[in-house]
Amino acid sequence: MGLLDQLAGQVLGSLAGGGQQGGGGQAALLQLVLGLLQSQGGLGGLLGRLNQAGLGDQAASWVGTGQNLPVSADQIGQVFGQGELGDMAAQLGMPSEQLAGHLASVLPQVVDQLTPEGQVPDAGNIDFGQALSGLVAMLGR
């Protein structure tokens, strides 16, 4: 899928090879989130979907430079639906409710890292290397 996959593969591969089981699980979750971004048509597509689901205020706070508003696992379930959420959960070998909780905690941080200037960059201007570095730091590595 291009440059994003190459960068994600390199960074997340080093996470998964870190020797701790938790790091591998976090890396798999992060890789799933990055894949989700691609499948939604990029960051703008994901933000549009969150807006349509009534989470516009939360999504706007993640993009902005202030504090990120929280989102619940139930709200994530409403955004993606049980079918799509179940498919993603199966990829990680976990129940969909558990994945929804993980996405509720990770998505705000991912969007925040991809929008360091407080605005959604053009698709060609997203610095995925910088964003992935920030996400790795977020995971405590």
C-alpha positions as CSV (number, residue, x, y, z in Angstrom):
1,M,0.0,0.0,0.0
2,G,2.9,2.3,-0.3
3,L,5.1,4.6,1.8
4,L,2.8,4.4,4.9
5,D,3.0,0.6,5.0
6,Q,6.8,0.7,4.6
7,L,7.2,3.2,7.4
8,A,4.7,1.4,9.6
9,G,6.3,-1.9,8.9
10,Q,9.7,-0.7,9.9
11,V,8.7,1.1,13.1
12,L,6.2,-1.5,14.2
13,G,8.4,-4.4,13.3
14,S,11.0,-3.0,15.7
15,L,8.3,-2.7,18.4
16,A,7.1,-6.3,17.9
17,G,10.7,-7.5,18.1
18,G,11.2,-5.8,21.4
19,G,10.9,-9.0,23.3
20,Q,7.8,-8.0,25.4
21,Q,4.5,-9.5,24.6
22,G,2.7,-6.2,25.4
23,G,4.8,-4.3,22.8
24,G,3.8,-6.8,20.1
25,G,0.1,-6.4,21.0
26,Q,0.4,-2.6,21.0
27,A,2.2,-2.7,17.7
28,A,-0.5,-4.9,16.2
29,L,-3.2,-2.5,17.5
30,L,-1.3,0.5,16.1
31,Q,-0.9,-1.2,12.8
32,L,-4.6,-2.0,12.7
33,V,-5.3,1.7,13.4
34,L,-3.1,2.8,10.6
35,G,-4.7,0.3,8.2
36,L,-8.1,1.7,9.4
37,L,-7.0,5.2,8.4
38,Q,-6.1,3.9,4.9
39,S,-9.4,2.0,4.5
40,Q,-11.4,5.1,5.5
41,G,-9.8,7.3,2.8
42,G,-7.1,8.8,5.1
43,L,-7.4,11.0,8.1
44,G,-10.1,13.2,6.5
45,G,-12.2,10.2,5.8
46,L,-12.0,8.9,9.3
47,L,-12.8,12.3,10.7
48,G,-15.8,12.5,8.4
49,R,-17.1,9.2,9.6
50,L,-16.7,10.2,13.3
51,N,-18.6,13.4,12.4
52,Q,-21.4,11.5,10.9
53,A,-21.6,9.3,14.0
54,G,-22.1,12.4,16.2
55,L,-18.6,12.6,17.5
56,G,-17.6,15.8,15.7
57,D,-16.7,17.6,18.9
58,Q,-14.5,14.8,20.1
59,A,-12.8,14.5,16.7
60,A,-12.2,18.3,16.5
61,S,-10.6,18.2,19.9
62,W,-8.2,15.5,18.8
63,V,-7.2,17.6,15.8
64,G,-6.9,20.8,17.8
65,T,-4.0,21.7,20.1
66,G,-6.0,21.6,23.3
67,Q,-7.0,18.6,25.4
68,N,-8.4,15.6,23.7
69,L,-12.1,14.8,24.6
70,P,-12.6,11.2,25.5
71,V,-14.7,8.7,23.5
72,S,-16.2,5.5,24.9
73,A,-16.0,2.0,23.6
74,D,-19.8,2.1,23.0
75,Q,-19.3,5.2,20.8
76,I,-16.6,3.4,18.8
77,G,-18.9,0.5,18.4
78,Q,-21.5,2.8,16.9
79,V,-19.0,4.4,14.5
80,F,-17.8,1.1,13.0
81,G,-20.7,-1.3,13.7
82,Q,-20.5,-4.8,15.1
83,G,-19.6,-6.4,11.7
84,E,-16.6,-4.2,10.9
85,L,-15.5,-4.1,14.5
86,G,-15.8,-7.9,14.7
87,D,-13.6,-8.3,11.6
88,M,-10.9,-6.0,13.0
89,A,-11.1,-7.8,16.4
90,A,-10.7,-11.2,14.7
91,Q,-7.4,-9.9,13.1
92,L,-6.1,-9.3,16.6
93,G,-7.6,-12.3,18.3
94,M,-9.7,-10.4,20.8
95,P,-13.4,-9.8,21.5
96,S,-14.8,-6.8,19.7
97,E,-15.8,-5.1,23.0
98,Q,-12.1,-5.2,24.0
99,L,-11.0,-3.8,20.7
100,A,-13.5,-1.0,20.9
101,G,-12.1,0.0,24.3
102,H,-8.5,-0.1,22.9
103,L,-9.6,2.0,19.9
104,A,-11.3,4.5,22.2
105,S,-8.0,5.1,24.0
106,V,-5.7,5.0,20.9
107,L,-7.7,6.8,18.2
108,P,-7.6,10.2,20.0
109,Q,-3.8,9.9,20.3
110,V,-3.2,8.8,16.8
111,V,-5.3,11.7,15.3
112,D,-3.5,14.1,17.7
113,Q,-0.1,12.8,16.5
114,L,-1.1,13.2,12.8
115,T,-2.2,16.8,13.4
116,P,0.6,18.4,15.3
117,E,-0.3,21.9,14.0
118,G,-3.9,21.7,15.1
119,Q,-5.3,21.2,11.6
120,V,-5.7,18.3,9.2
121,P,-2.8,18.4,6.7
122,D,-3.3,17.6,3.1
123,A,-2.9,13.9,2.5
124,G,0.4,14.4,0.7
125,N,1.8,16.6,3.6
126,I,1.3,14.2,6.5
127,D,4.7,13.4,8.0
128,F,4.0,9.7,8.8
129,G,7.6,9.2,10.0
130,Q,7.2,11.9,12.7
131,A,3.7,10.7,13.6
132,L,4.9,7.1,13.9
133,S,7.8,8.2,16.1
134,G,5.4,10.0,18.3
135,L,3.1,7.0,18.5
136,V,6.0,4.8,19.4
137,A,6.9,7.2,22.2
138,M,3.2,7.1,23.3
139,L,3.5,3.4,23.7
140,G,6.4,3.8,26.1
141,R,9.2,2.7,23.8
